[in-house]
Amino acid sequence: MESKRPGPFRWLRYVYGGRLPPRYREWVLHDATAKTWLLRFTLRILAEALPWLVAAFLVLTFYTLVLVPVPVPVPVPVVLAALVLSLLLTLFLTVTSADELAEVRLTRHGFPPGTGKAVRKRLGRPGTWP
């Protein structure tokens, strides 16, 4: 399936829930039905979570050490463990709903509900996950 890919800025907008222009419609379908659709979904979640994780790390380490009048330092290993745990929980909650979230994304781009599952099933791939 040959389809035009969005550039980096459009892709980021797509990651955060934005709608792509109609010329990327086939790419969106490919994104939700390719053999690697679950990996793509997971990478989108990571790209979406990364800025929040970096901000949380900076706030919990830099802000408490430098800007608070009476610093209450949070050990870096504790901060990293908490952030990794939050990332794993985020991935668990979103990946277990990946097929429904992919359907929402496809519907937002003009496809009828159930298109992603039907196309994956027609291509011999699991229609849902897990």
MOUR-V298684 format. One record per run of one state. SS is the DSSP state (h for helix, s for strand, l for the rest). FROM is the first residue (numbers start at 1). LEN is the number of residues. If there is no record, write none. Layout:
<<SS & FROM & LEN> <SS & FROM & LEN>>
This chain:
<<l & 1 & 7> <h & 8 & 8> <l & 16 & 6> <h & 22 & 12> <l & 34 & 3> <h & 37 & 31> <l & 68 & 8> <h & 76 & 20> <l & 96 & 2> <h & 98 & 11> <l & 109 & 6> <h & 115 & 8> <l & 123 & 8>>
